[in-house]
Amino acid sequence: MENLLTDTWKKNIKQWLDQDTPNFDVGGYVVGCDTTTCHIYCKSNGVLAGFPFVNYIFEILNCEIIWFHQEGSFLQASNKKEERVIVASVVGPTNKILLGERLALNILSRCSGIATKMYLTRMCVQSWNGKIAATRKTTPGFAIIEKYGVLIGGGTTHRMDLSQTVMLKDNHLWAFQNKKLLKDLIKKAKEVMPHTMKIEVEVRNEEEALEAAKNGADIIMLDNFNPTILKTAAYNIKSKYPNVIIEASGGITKDNIKLYAHENVDVISQGCLTYNYDIVDFSLKIKKE
């Protein structure tokens, strides 16, 4: 999965390290730069995610990290100190390890938390063949890490940015002055969008969905539909336009996702995957001789 990433996020890691020590590092001065070994421990259950980002932090700091579990593994933490799960070891100058400690743990905890929520959500609908996608409800500057956690947990990213897919939502329709001109809205988008790009339209009822599909929408988002109404609408849309992708969204949680996981629904999208999750707790401790 690491090969999927470009290097654009690396500037953020450098900036975050600079923000932590804009001037002097007195704590680092106190401990010195002798080589030491630390262990990263997992203190709560969860899916392990975030390797590329943690690796790069310690690479910048001239430290070596060795992982003892594969990324994507589900770890069972223990309350007993002697049975604590050692996730990785870090070897390098003591001051540099401690400089990267909090940033590395913050990223690891949050990326793993998102991967865990995605994994547990996916487990709720194991027999369904569709995809679960995160949305663009991400943290500015942190989206690549959040989306990466979704992938590790078994989900999909939806669109990464506004340039990746044309998505016409309620505000686009209202801004276009008249919802009866939906076909003109789609036509206008198609005049300038690349032929390789898909167009998605958010609809509030089956009538709008059929109109959007008729006029060339590739993806129909059934937004805030009652599960029963959604299943009927999805069936009717697929019957007339079998190649259209049906996406269910709005108010879908881990507790009710089974109601939306229908054979005519291709994608379920959830904003809560990247903003409403429990972190996985990790700690870093210097290995005592």
Buried (B, 14 or more C-beta within 10 A) or exposed (E): EEEEBEEEBBEBBEEBBEEEEEEEBEEBEEBEEEEBBBBBBBBBBBBBBBBBBBBBBBBBBEBEBEBEBEBBBBBEBBEEEEEBBEBBBBBBBBBBBBBBBEBBBBBBBBBBBBBBBBBBBBEBBEEBEBBBBBBBBBEEEBBBBBBBBBBBBBBBBBBEEEEEBBBBBEEBBEEBEEEEEBBEBBEEBBEEBEEEEBBBBBBBEBEBBBBBBBBBBBBBBBBEBEBEEBBBBBBBBBEEBEEBBBBBBBBBEBEEBEBBBBEBBBBBBBBBBBBEBEBBBBBBEBEEE
